Amino acid sequence: EPRPTPIRVAALAPGVVEQLLVVEDQFVRQGEPIALLVKEDAELTYKLALASMELRKAELQQAQALLKAAQIRLEQPVHREAILRAAEAELAKIETELTNLPFMVRRAKAQMNFAQNEYARQISAKTAVTQRTVDESLTELESSRAAHEELEGRKTSLVAERKALKARTDALQKEFELLTEEIQARDENAAKVQAATARLEQSQVAVEQAKLALDRMTIRAPVAGRIYRLIGHPGSSVGNMLTQMTGYDGSTVVTMYRPEMLQIRVDVRFEDIPKVSLNQPVQINNPALSEPVTGKVLYISSEADIQKNTLQVKVEIENASPLLKPEMLVDVTFLAPEVPAETAKTNAETRIYVPRKMLEQADSGQTFVWIADQSKQSARRQQIEISQSTPGPLVEVTKGLNPTSHLISSPTADLKPGERIQIIGESDQEGN
């Protein structure tokens, strides 16, 4: 089977399978197309995103043009200057009229006096002139008098008009100095440029997302390997959370495996499990192989098969042959692990010696010692076998003890098997 698991090739975007481009056990390279999804909707979404991006680009160009114009109006406010100069010209005109007003009044008064004298002469010469001439003199007199009175009353209005024009000129001068509206227009257009830039970036992200969704309509191999199983069929919906597939999620289209990454699952009977260890060498054989291949134990499964009374052992294949395929039956032989020379030497030289005075003889002639059972806090009589060829205060124990056994060195005359004891310490004096 694939190690550690089969590789699921999933649809990264929801869609409907249009065409499968591979068959089982076909070798594919990384990035090679495996399946095609229906992509018409994704293409339309991509085109819409492109059009939206072009619109955002135009909006940005428009905002930049407005900002440039506002900047020029701020740096060169000729429109403000033109209005200010026109107001100053009107004010100068009023000032000139006020300056010339006394002379105009004098001239109008002189004309009025002349017309009055002329009218008086016409009246005095009643029979010498016609009535028409008298009427014309009267008309000229009234006109001169009206012009004089108009000039006499113009000063007040001219002063008021000059005051208003002076205030308007001052206001225009202040506006020309502050340029408040131009600064506001520049800042507003700068903000519009920023907003247009942000909208353009959003549209670019939308284009990338649409392009990614369109690219994902072509499902590609994530790694180089062979097709294991075909899960999605043409016409099936994938990538949808509502899609249900037995043993797979709704996005899986095919599964793959790498031929160089294979392992074997071996059913081992319970009684043979103690003979299996991690990294234990194994020999793998199959009729398709010209010669057996080697492997090693990866791990022992933690779940047993109660129907077959077996436990699965996973075996790694070293230098896997291309002839080996998933689900192929093979014969596995577990080889005995090599024992290191140092370990063998240590085991050969291990001896257990106990003080001779701790040995007791039973009536049947058997030799035993008293052992402290630390787990139960009790005394236990342990039968042993000793070597008769060991001289001195120590005697070699050939059977019945191990290096972890704890002997009772205190007097044991009153001890009974299973009697509870209190362990107060350990001693290594006098060979104990």
C-alpha positions in Angstrom: 0.0 0.0 0.0 1.2 3.6 -0.4 3.3 5.0 2.4 2.2 6.6 4.6 -1.2 7.1 2.9 -2.5 7.6 -0.7 -2.2 11.1 -2.0 -5.6 12.7 -2.6 -5.8 15.0 -5.6 -8.6 17.4 -4.7 -10.5 20.0 -6.7 -9.5 23.3 -5.2 -12.7 25.0 -6.5 -16.2 23.6 -6.8 -17.4 22.4 -10.2 -18.5 19.5 -12.4 -16.1 17.1 -13.8 -16.0 17.4 -17.6 -13.3 15.0 -18.6 -10.8 12.7 -16.9 -7.4 12.7 -18.6 -5.8 9.8 -16.8 -6.4 6.1 -16.2 -5.4 3.9 -13.2 -1.7 3.1 -12.8 -0.7 5.8 -15.3 2.5 7.7 -14.5 2.1 11.5 -14.3 4.6 14.2 -13.7 4.1 17.0 -11.2 1.8 19.7 -12.6 0.5 17.5 -15.4 -3.3 17.9 -16.0 -5.4 15.1 -14.5 -9.0 16.2 -15.0 -11.0 19.1 -16.5 -13.9 20.8 -14.8 -16.6 22.8 -16.7 -15.1 26.2 -16.9 -17.6 28.4 -18.8 -18.8 30.1 -15.6 -15.3 30.7 -14.5 -14.4 32.3 -17.8 -17.3 34.7 -17.6 -16.4 35.7 -14.1 -12.8 36.3 -15.2 -13.9 38.5 -18.1 -16.2 40.5 -15.8 -13.3 41.0 -13.4 -11.1 42.2 -16.2 -13.7 44.7 -17.4 -14.2 45.9 -13.8 -10.4 46.4 -13.5 -10.3 48.5 -16.7 -13.2 50.6 -15.4 -11.3 51.2 -12.2 -8.2 52.2 -14.2 -10.2 54.8 -16.1 -11.6 56.1 -12.8 -8.1 56.4 -11.4 -6.9 58.3 -14.5 -9.8 60.7 -14.2 -9.1 61.3 -10.5 -5.4 61.9 -11.3 -6.3 64.4 -14.0 -8.6 66.3 -11.6 -5.8 66.2 -9.0 -3.3 67.6 -11.5 -5.7 70.4 -12.5 -6.4 71.2 -8.8 -2.7 71.3 -8.1 -2.1 73.7 -11.0 -5.0 76.0 -9.9 -3.4 76.0 -6.4 0.1 76.8 -7.6 -1.0 79.3 -10.3 -4.3 80.8 -9.2 -4.8 83.1 -12.2 -8.5 82.8 -12.0 -8.5 84.4 -8.6 -6.1 87.0 -9.7 -8.3 87.9 -12.7 -11.4 88.4 -10.5 -9.3 90.4 -8.0 -7.9 92.7 -10.7 -11.4 93.2 -12.2 -12.7 94.3 -8.8 -9.7 96.6 -8.3 -10.4 98.2 -11.7 -14.0 98.8 -10.7 -12.8 100.3 -7.5 -10.4 102.6 -9.3 -13.2 103.6 -11.6 -15.3 104.7 -8.7 -12.4 106.5 -7.1 -11.9 108.4 -10.4 -15.6 109.3 -10.5 -15.4 110.6 -7.0 -12.3 112.6 -7.8 -14.0 114.1 -10.9 -17.4 114.6 -9.2 -16.7 118.2 -7.9 -15.7 119.3 -11.4 -18.6 117.7 -13.0 -20.9 119.4 -10.5 -19.4 122.8 -11.2 -19.8 122.2 -15.0 -23.4 121.1 -14.5 -24.1 124.2 -12.4 -22.6 126.5 -14.9 -24.7 124.9 -17.7 -27.8 125.2 -15.5 -27.0 128.9 -14.8 -26.5 129.5 -18.5 -29.7 127.8 -19.4 -31.5 129.8 -16.7 -30.2 133.1 -18.1 -31.0 132.1 -21.6 -34.5 131.2 -20.6 -34.9 134.5 -18.9 -33.8 136.4 -22.0 -36.2 134.4 -24.1 -39.0 135.4 -21.8 -38.1 139.0 -21.8 -38.1 139.1 -25.6 -41.7 137.9 -25.9 -42.5 139.2 -29.3 -39.1 138.8 -30.8 -38.9 135.0 -30.5 -41.3 132.2 -31.2 -43.0 130.1 -28.6 -41.0 127.1 -29.8 -37.7 128.8 -29.0 -39.0 129.6 -25.5 -40.1 126.0 -25.0 -36.7 124.8 -26.1 -34.9 127.1 -23.7 -37.2 125.8 -20.9 -36.4 122.2 -21.8 -32.7 123.0 -21.8 -33.0 124.6 -18.4 -34.8 121.7 -16.9 -32.3 119.3 -18.3 -29.4 121.3 -16.9 -31.1 121.5 -13.5 -31.8 117.7 -13.5 -28.1 117.0 -14.4 -26.9 119.3 -11.7 -29.2 117.7 -9.1 -28.2 114.2 -10.2 -24.5 115.0 -9.8 -25.2 116.6 -6.4 -26.8 113.3 -5.2 -24.3 111.0 -6.9 -21.6 111.5 -4.3 -23.5 109.5 -1.6 -24.1 106.5 -3.9 -20.6 106.6 -5.2 -19.2 106.6 -1.6 -21.4 103.6 -0.7 -20.4 101.8 -3.9 -16.8 102.5 -3.3 -17.1 101.1 0.2 -18.8 98.0 -1.1 -16.2 97.5 -3.8 -13.4 98.1 -1.3 -14.8 95.3 0.9 -15.2 93.0 -2.1 -11.6 93.8 -3.2 -10.3 93.0 0.3 -12.3 89.8 0.4 -11.0 88.7 -3.0 -7.4 89.6 -1.9 -7.9 87.4 1.2 -9.2 84.6 -0.9 -6.3 85.0 -3.2 -3.9 84.7 -0.3 -5.6 81.8 1.4 -6.7 79.8 -1.6 -9.0 77.8 0.7 -11.2 76.3 -2.1 -8.2 75.4 -4.2 -6.5 73.6 -1.2 -9.8 71.8 -0.5 -10.1 70.8 -4.1 -6.6 69.5 -4.1 -7.0 67.5 -0.9 -10.4 66.1 -2.1 -9.0 65.0 -5.4 -6.0 63.5 -3.7 -8.4 61.5 -1.5 -10.3 60.5 -4.7 -7.0 59.3 -6.2 -6.3 57.2 -3.1 -9.9 55.8 -3.2 -9.6 55.1 -6.9 -6.2 53.4 -6.3 -7.7 51.2 -3.6 -10.6 50.3 -5.8 -8.2 49.4 -8.6 -6.2 47.2 -6.2 -9.5 45.5 -5.2 -10.3 44.9 -8.8 -6.8 43.5 -9.4 -7.3 41.1 -6.5 -10.7 40.1 -8.0 -9.0 39.4 -11.3 -6.4 37.3 -9.6 -9.1 35.4 -7.8 -11.1 34.9 -10.9 -7.9 33.8 -12.8 -7.1 31.4 -10.0 -10.6 29.9 -10.0 -10.3 29.5 -13.8 -6.9 27.8 -13.5 -8.4 25.5 -10.9 -10.8 24.2 -13.4 -7.8 22.2 -14.6 -6.8 19.7 -11.8 -3.1 19.0 -11.9 -0.9 16.4 -10.2 0.6 17.7 -7.0 3.6 15.3 -7.2 5.1 12.9 -9.7 3.7 9.4 -9.3 1.1 6.9 -10.5 -2.7 7.1 -10.4 -4.0 4.9 -7.7 -7.8 5.2 -7.9 -10.3 7.2 -10.0 -12.8 8.7 -7.5 -14.7 11.4 -9.5 -16.4 10.6 -12.8 -17.4 12.8 -15.7 -20.5 14.7 -14.7 -20.0 14.3 -11.0 -19.9 17.4 -8.8 -16.8 18.0 -6.7 -15.6 20.6 -4.3 -19.1 21.0 -2.8 -19.5 20.3 0.9 -22.8 18.6 0.2 -21.1 16.1 -2.1 -20.8 12.7 -0.4 -18.3 10.0 -1.5 -17.7 6.8 0.3 -14.4 6.9 2.1 -13.4 10.3 0.6 -14.4 13.9 1.0 -16.4 15.7 -1.7 -13.4 17.3 -3.4 -11.3 14.2 -4.2 -11.0 13.5 -7.9 -8.3 10.8 -8.0 -5.7 9.3 -5.6 -2.1 8.8 -6.3 1.0 7.1 -4.9 4.7 7.3 -5.4 6.2 4.0 -6.5 9.3 4.5 -4.4 7.1 5.1 -1.3 5.4 1.8 -0.6 4.8 -0.2 2.5 3.4 -3.6 3.3 0.7 -4.4 5.9 1.3 -7.8 7.4 -1.3 -9.7 9.5 0.8 -11.2 12.3 -0.8 -13.7 14.8 -0.9 -12.6 18.4 1.5 -15.3 19.6 4.1 -14.2 17.0 4.0 -10.5 18.0 6.7 -10.8 20.7 9.1 -12.0 17.9 8.6 -8.7 16.0 10.5 -5.6 16.8 11.0 -2.1 15.3 13.5 -1.9 12.5 13.6 -5.7 12.3 14.8 -6.8 8.8 12.4 -8.6 6.6 12.5 -10.4 3.3 9.8 -9.7 0.7 9.0 -12.0 -2.2 6.5 -12.3 -5.0 6.3 -14.3 -8.2 6.6 -11.1 -10.2 10.0 -10.4 -8.6 13.1 -11.9 -10.0 14.6 -11.9 -6.5 13.4 -11.0 -3.1 13.7 -7.5 -1.8 14.5 -6.3 1.7 12.6 -4.1 4.1 12.3 -3.3 7.8 9.5 -3.1 10.3 8.1 0.5 10.6 5.7 0.1 13.4 3.2 -2.3 15.0 -0.4 -1.2 14.7 -2.3 -0.5 17.9 -5.6 -2.0 16.7 -6.2 -5.7 16.4 -8.4 -7.7 14.1 -10.5 -9.7 16.5 -12.0 -11.8 13.7 -8.6 -13.0 12.5 -6.8 -12.7 15.8 -4.1 -10.8 14.2 -2.3 -7.5 14.5 -1.1 -5.5 11.6 2.6 -4.7 11.2 3.7 -2.1 8.7 6.9 -2.9 6.8 8.9 -0.4 4.8 10.2 -1.6 1.4 13.7 -0.6 0.7 14.5 0.1 -2.9 11.0 -0.8 -4.0 10.8 -2.6 -7.3 8.6 -0.9 -10.0 6.8 -4.3 -10.3 5.3 -4.0 -6.9 1.8 -2.4 -7.0 -0.6 -1.5 -4.2 -2.9 -4.3 -3.1 -0.5 -6.9 -4.4 -0.1 -10.0 -2.2 3.5 -10.7 -1.1 5.3 -13.2 1.2 7.1 -11.6 4.1 9.7 -13.4 6.1 10.8 -11.8 9.4 14.5 -12.2 9.9 16.1 -12.5 13.3 17.8 -9.2 14.2 21.6 -9.3 14.5 22.8 -9.2 18.1 25.7 -6.8 18.7 29.0 -8.4 19.7 29.2 -6.3 22.8 25.7 -7.4 24.0 26.6 -11.1 23.3 29.8 -10.7 25.3 28.0 -9.0 28.2 25.4 -11.8 28.3 28.0 -14.5 28.3 29.9 -13.0 31.2 26.8 -12.2 33.4 26.9 -14.2 36.7 24.8 -14.0 39.8 26.4 -14.6 43.2 24.8 -14.5 46.7 26.3 -14.8 50.2 26.4 -18.5 51.2 25.0 -17.7 54.6 21.7 -16.6 53.0 21.1 -20.0 51.6 18.6 -22.3 53.4 18.0 -26.0 52.8 14.6 -27.5 52.8 13.8 -31.0 54.1 13.7 -32.3 50.5 17.2 -31.0 50.0 16.2 -28.1 47.8 18.0 -24.8 48.2 16.1 -21.6 48.6 16.5 -17.9 49.6 14.1 -15.3 51.0 13.2 -12.5 48.5 11.5 -9.2 49.3 8.5 -8.6 47.0 8.5 -4.8 46.9 5.2 -4.5 45.1 3.3 -6.5 47.7 5.6 -5.7 50.7 5.8 -9.3 51.6 8.4 -12.1 52.0 8.6 -14.9 49.4 10.7 -18.1 49.5 12.4 -18.6 46.1 13.8 -21.9 45.1 17.2 -21.7 43.4 19.8 -23.8 41.8 23.5 -23.2 42.7 26.8 -24.2 41.3 28.6 -26.7 43.6 32.0 -25.7 42.3 32.0 -22.2 43.7 34.3 -22.0 46.8 34.4 -19.1 49.3 31.6 -17.0 51.0 29.8 -16.4 47.7 28.0 -19.0 45.7 26.9 -18.8 42.1 23.2 -19.0 41.4 22.5 -20.7 38.1 18.7 -20.6 38.2 15.9 -18.9 40.1 17.3 -15.3 40.4 17.9 -12.3 38.2 20.0 -9.2 38.8 16.9 -7.3 40.0 16.0 -9.7 42.8 16.1 -8.3 46.3 17.3 -10.8 49.0 16.4 -10.5 52.7 19.6 -10.2 54.7 18.0 -9.9 58.2 17.3 -13.1 60.2 14.7 -15.2 58.5 14.0 -17.9 61.1 10.6 -16.7 61.9 9.5 -15.7 58.4 6.6 -17.4 56.6 5.9 -17.2 52.9 3.6 -14.3 52.1 4.2 -12.6 55.4 4.1 -8.8 55.2 7.4 -7.1 55.9 8.7 -3.6 56.1 11.7 -2.8 54.0 13.9 -0.3 56.0 16.8 -0.1 53.6 19.4 -1.9 51.4 22.8 -3.1 52.4 25.9 -4.2 50.4 28.2 -5.0 53.3 29.7 -8.5 53.6 28.5 -9.3 50.1 24.9 -8.8 50.9 
